[in-house]
Amino acid sequence: MKTMPEMPRRLGALVLSAAVLWAVFTTAGSSDAASALRMLEDGLPILLLRQALGDHGQPWGPAALAISQSPLLSGGQQAVLELRSREEVDDPADEPPEVQTPVREEPVSPAPPVSTPLVQVDNGVPARTLVPNDPSEYVVSGLAYVSNASKYALTPQELAGDYLHLGQGEPQVLILHTHGSEAYTMPPGEAYESVGGDCRTTDTAYNVVRVGDEIAAALAERGISVVHDRGIYDEPEYSGAYTRSLASAENYMEKYPSIRFILDVHRDAITDSSGTVYKVISETDRGRAAQMTFVMGSSGSGSPHEAWRDNLRLAAALQNQLLERYPTLMRPIILRNSRYNQHCTTGSLLVEVGAAGNSLDEALVSARLLAEAFADVVQ
């Protein structure tokens, strides 16, 4: 009796094994032979089409001819394309906050400061102070204005009520920066090396990591234990930054179960209708401060984030505290569908400290004011 050559026989065995494993995997959820057969029928064209469509979603050469002549494969082509699109789109939490534009705010002339203990050098960027121009376009609770861009209805009552406070153990606060390379416009003679465009640098002496340092120091002065993740997650690649910062946050929370609050510190990018870059400022008794914005997430994107209202109540409480002290320091809170990793804890906040046109000095003044108010709210 003749035997098959060794190599073809091994190859045949591998193919058969792969086919059996694929069939077992495909039919794992079936309850009887009939449903298993249906799952095999559904799974085979999808598998073949995945191979035929390749990376770009369009068949070529013999594959295109084969698909066009097969009703089963042709009918499944759209399903494969939809499946591929769902797989390739990042989790909505991985979408960076959109560039903010003052749609429902109007500029007012900045008021003169009461006193200016810091020496601040003007960076030459036009300055504006933005305030809400029509309360009816917002959800309002006290001094807190919310611009609701989510799919959920929101009432003023949902902005009031209890929120997370400090607990036991240390550290209590994690500060991180999903877009750590975001930087500011420095005065003449204080330039930094830019990456990936203007107002971005990996030099932590100039980007939002430096702002996080200031927040951490101010919180420590108030007796709140902080861990500051100084990692840069949007370089060398901007895409995927939220996925990388989420992994870091989860690692820190596993290492320090006492963490209750996560502050993701960014800066905004604002232009007027003609494309002119400008900075947003608030004159305070501490000097010229960069206006700030809380960007809050929800589960509107479909990603689980059931406790988003708890985070929003914290943001509203902090907004009220800051505006009582500094009436123009905060722009309205923005509520969006994407969750921005705020599902990690009900003490999560994303704060935009100023904009690209602001100077670092202006952002550092705001960082101090934010930390002081935060300490009072959560203690």
C-alpha positions in Angstrom: 0.0 0.0 0.0 1.4 3.4 -1.0 1.5 6.2 1.5 1.3 10.0 1.0 4.6 11.9 1.0 5.4 13.2 4.5 5.1 17.0 3.8 1.7 16.9 2.0 0.3 14.6 4.7 1.4 17.0 7.4 0.0 20.0 5.5 -3.3 18.1 5.0 -3.5 17.4 8.7 -2.9 21.0 9.6 -5.6 22.2 7.3 -8.1 19.6 8.7 -7.2 20.6 12.2 -7.7 24.2 11.5 -11.1 23.5 9.8 -12.2 21.5 12.8 -11.1 24.2 15.3 -12.9 26.9 13.2 -16.1 24.8 13.1 -16.0 24.2 16.9 -15.4 27.9 17.5 -18.2 29.0 15.1 -20.8 26.7 16.5 -19.9 27.1 20.2 -23.1 29.0 20.9 -25.5 26.6 19.1 -27.9 24.4 21.0 -28.6 21.7 18.3 -27.4 20.3 15.0 -29.7 22.5 12.9 -28.5 25.8 14.5 -24.9 24.6 14.3 -25.4 24.1 10.5 -26.9 27.6 10.2 -24.0 29.1 12.0 -21.5 27.3 9.7 -23.4 28.6 6.7 -23.4 32.1 8.1 -19.7 31.9 9.2 -18.2 30.5 6.0 -19.0 33.4 3.7 -17.9 35.9 6.3 -14.6 34.1 6.7 -14.0 33.9 2.9 -15.0 37.5 2.5 -12.7 38.7 5.2 -9.8 37.1 3.2 -11.1 38.4 -0.2 -11.7 42.0 0.9 -8.3 42.4 2.4 -7.3 45.6 4.3 -9.2 48.1 2.2 -12.6 46.6 2.0 -12.7 46.1 -1.8 -12.2 42.8 -3.6 -9.8 42.6 -6.5 -9.0 40.3 -9.4 -10.4 36.7 -9.2 -11.9 37.5 -5.8 -14.1 40.2 -7.2 -15.4 37.9 -10.0 -16.1 35.1 -7.5 -18.0 37.3 -5.2 -20.1 38.8 -8.0 -21.1 35.3 -9.2 -22.0 34.0 -5.7 -25.3 35.3 -4.2 -24.2 34.0 -0.8 -20.9 35.8 -0.8 -22.3 38.9 -2.5 -25.1 39.2 0.0 -22.6 39.0 2.9 -20.2 41.6 1.5 -22.0 44.5 3.2 -22.1 42.7 6.5 -18.4 42.2 6.4 -17.8 45.8 5.6 -20.0 46.9 8.5 -18.3 44.5 10.8 -14.9 45.7 9.7 -15.9 49.3 10.3 -17.0 48.5 13.8 -13.7 46.8 14.5 -11.6 49.6 13.2 -13.3 52.5 14.9 -11.7 53.2 18.2 -13.8 53.1 21.4 -15.7 56.4 21.6 -13.6 57.1 24.7 -10.6 57.2 22.4 -11.9 60.2 20.5 -10.1 63.4 21.5 -12.2 66.3 22.7 -13.1 68.4 19.7 -11.7 71.8 19.2 -13.8 74.2 21.3 -15.3 77.2 19.6 -17.4 79.9 21.4 -20.7 79.1 19.8 -22.9 80.1 22.7 -20.5 82.4 24.6 -19.7 86.0 23.9 -16.5 88.0 24.7 -16.5 90.8 27.2 -13.7 93.2 28.0 -11.4 91.7 30.7 -11.8 93.5 34.0 -8.6 94.9 35.6 -7.0 92.7 38.3 -7.3 93.7 41.9 -3.6 93.1 42.3 -1.0 91.2 40.3 1.6 89.6 42.6 3.1 87.6 39.7 5.2 89.2 37.0 3.5 88.0 33.8 4.9 88.7 30.4 2.3 89.1 27.6 2.8 86.6 24.8 1.2 88.8 22.2 -1.9 86.7 21.6 -5.3 88.6 21.5 -7.1 88.0 24.8 -10.8 87.5 25.4 -13.0 86.6 28.3 -15.9 84.4 27.3 -19.1 84.3 29.3 -22.5 82.7 28.5 -24.8 85.0 26.6 -28.2 83.3 26.9 -29.0 81.2 30.0 -31.9 79.6 28.2 -29.5 77.7 26.0 -27.9 75.9 28.9 -28.9 73.7 31.8 -28.3 75.9 34.9 -27.8 75.1 38.5 -26.6 78.0 40.7 -23.6 79.5 38.8 -22.9 76.3 36.9 -23.9 76.3 33.2 -23.9 73.1 31.2 -23.9 73.0 27.5 -25.6 69.6 26.8 -24.2 68.0 23.6 -25.1 64.5 24.7 -28.1 62.5 23.6 -29.6 62.7 27.2 -32.1 65.1 28.5 -30.7 66.9 31.5 -32.5 68.9 34.3 -31.1 71.4 36.8 -32.1 69.0 39.6 -29.6 66.4 38.2 -26.8 68.8 38.7 -27.4 69.3 42.4 -27.1 66.7 45.2 -24.3 64.5 46.6 -21.0 63.7 44.9 -17.8 61.9 45.9 -15.7 63.1 48.8 -12.3 62.2 50.2 -12.1 58.7 51.7 -9.5 56.8 53.6 -5.9 55.9 52.7 -3.4 57.6 50.4 -3.1 58.7 47.6 -6.6 60.0 47.0 -6.0 61.8 43.7 -4.5 60.7 40.4 -3.5 63.4 37.9 -2.7 62.4 34.4 -2.7 63.8 30.8 -4.2 61.9 27.9 -2.8 64.6 25.6 0.3 65.4 27.5 2.1 67.1 24.7 -0.5 69.9 24.6 1.4 73.2 25.3 0.9 76.9 25.3 2.2 80.1 23.5 5.3 81.3 25.2 6.4 84.9 25.3 9.3 85.9 22.9 12.5 84.3 23.9 11.0 81.4 25.7 10.4 79.0 22.8 10.3 75.2 23.1 10.9 72.5 20.6 7.5 71.7 19.0 6.3 68.2 17.9 3.4 67.4 15.7 2.4 71.0 15.0 2.3 74.3 16.9 1.8 74.4 20.7 2.7 70.8 21.3 5.9 69.5 22.9 7.2 66.6 24.9 9.1 68.9 27.1 7.3 68.7 30.4 8.6 72.1 31.5 6.2 73.7 29.0 3.3 71.4 28.3 0.2 70.5 30.4 2.3 68.1 32.5 3.8 71.2 34.1 0.3 72.4 34.9 -0.4 69.0 36.5 2.8 69.6 38.7 1.3 72.8 39.9 -2.1 71.2 40.7 -0.3 68.4 42.6 1.8 70.7 44.6 -1.2 72.9 45.6 -3.3 69.9 46.6 -0.4 68.5 48.7 -0.2 71.9 50.5 -3.9 71.3 51.4 -3.1 67.9 52.8 -4.4 65.8 49.9 -2.2 63.0 48.8 -1.6 62.9 45.0 0.1 60.7 42.5 1.0 62.4 39.3 1.4 60.4 36.1 3.7 62.5 34.0 3.5 60.2 31.0 3.0 61.5 27.4 0.3 59.4 25.7 -0.3 61.3 22.5 3.2 61.0 21.2 4.6 59.7 19.0 1.1 58.8 17.9 -2.0 60.9 18.7 -4.5 58.2 17.9 -5.0 55.7 20.7 -4.1 58.2 23.5 -7.2 57.5 25.5 -6.6 53.8 25.3 -3.1 54.2 26.6 -4.0 56.6 29.4 -6.8 54.3 30.5 -4.4 51.4 30.9 -2.2 53.7 33.0 -5.1 54.8 35.2 -6.2 51.2 35.7 -2.7 50.2 36.7 -2.5 53.1 39.2 -5.9 52.2 40.7 -4.8 48.6 41.1 -1.6 49.7 42.8 -3.3 52.3 44.9 -6.9 51.2 45.7 -7.3 54.4 47.8 -7.6 56.6 44.6 -11.0 58.2 44.3 -10.4 61.1 42.0 -8.8 61.3 38.6 -8.0 64.6 37.0 -7.2 64.4 33.3 -5.6 67.8 32.5 -5.7 69.2 29.0 -5.7 72.6 27.3 -8.2 73.8 24.7 -7.6 75.2 21.2 -9.8 78.2 20.3 -10.1 80.4 17.2 -12.6 83.0 16.1 -14.8 82.8 13.0 -11.9 84.2 10.9 -9.4 81.6 12.1 -7.5 83.9 14.4 -6.1 82.2 17.5 -6.8 83.9 20.8 -6.4 83.2 24.4 -9.2 83.1 27.1 -8.4 84.9 30.3 -9.9 85.9 33.7 -8.4 88.7 35.7 -8.1 87.6 39.3 -6.4 88.9 42.5 -3.7 86.3 41.8 -2.9 87.6 38.3 -4.2 86.9 34.8 -5.6 83.4 34.8 -6.5 81.2 31.8 -10.2 80.4 31.7 -11.0 76.7 32.2 -13.6 74.2 31.0 -14.8 70.9 32.3 -15.5 68.4 29.6 -17.8 65.7 31.0 -18.6 62.3 29.4 -21.7 60.2 29.4 -22.7 56.7 28.1 -24.3 58.3 25.0 -21.7 56.7 22.7 -22.8 53.2 23.8 -19.7 52.5 26.0 -20.7 51.6 29.5 -20.6 54.6 31.9 -23.7 54.4 34.0 -22.6 56.7 36.8 -21.8 59.7 34.6 -24.3 61.9 36.5 -22.2 61.5 39.7 -19.2 62.9 37.9 -21.3 65.7 36.5 -22.6 66.7 40.0 -18.9 66.9 41.1 -18.1 69.1 38.2 -21.1 71.3 38.9 -20.2 71.7 42.6 -16.6 72.6 41.7 -17.8 75.0 39.0 -20.1 76.8 41.5 -17.2 77.0 44.0 -14.8 78.5 41.5 -17.3 81.0 40.1 -18.3 82.2 43.5 -14.6 83.2 44.0 -13.7 84.2 40.4 -16.8 85.1 38.4 -15.2 84.7 35.0 -12.7 81.9 35.6 -14.9 79.1 34.2 -16.5 78.6 30.8 -19.7 76.4 30.8 -19.3 72.7 31.4 -19.6 70.7 28.2 -21.5 67.3 28.4 -20.8 64.9 25.5 -21.6 61.4 24.5 -18.1 60.0 24.7 -17.0 58.9 28.1 -13.4 60.1 28.1 -12.3 57.3 30.5 -14.5 58.8 33.2 -16.1 55.5 33.9 -13.0 54.6 36.1 -14.4 56.4 39.1 -17.3 58.8 40.0 -14.6 61.3 40.9 -13.3 61.7 37.3 -12.9 65.1 35.7 -11.5 66.3 32.4 -10.4 69.9 32.7 -9.2 72.2 29.9 -6.8 74.7 31.5 -6.8 77.6 29.0 -6.2 77.3 25.3 -3.2 77.0 23.0 -3.1 80.8 22.8 -2.7 81.2 26.5 0.7 81.5 28.1 2.0 78.9 30.6 2.0 81.5 33.3 -1.7 82.1 32.9 -2.3 78.4 33.0 -0.3 78.0 36.2 -2.4 80.6 38.0 -5.5 78.7 37.0 -4.0 75.4 38.2 -3.5 76.9 41.7 -7.1 78.3 41.8 -8.5 74.9 40.6 -6.6 72.9 43.2 -7.7 75.2 46.1 -11.4 75.0 45.1 -11.2 71.3 44.5 -9.7 70.7 48.0 -12.5 72.7 49.6 -15.2 70.8 47.6 -14.0 67.3 48.3 -12.8 67.7 51.9 
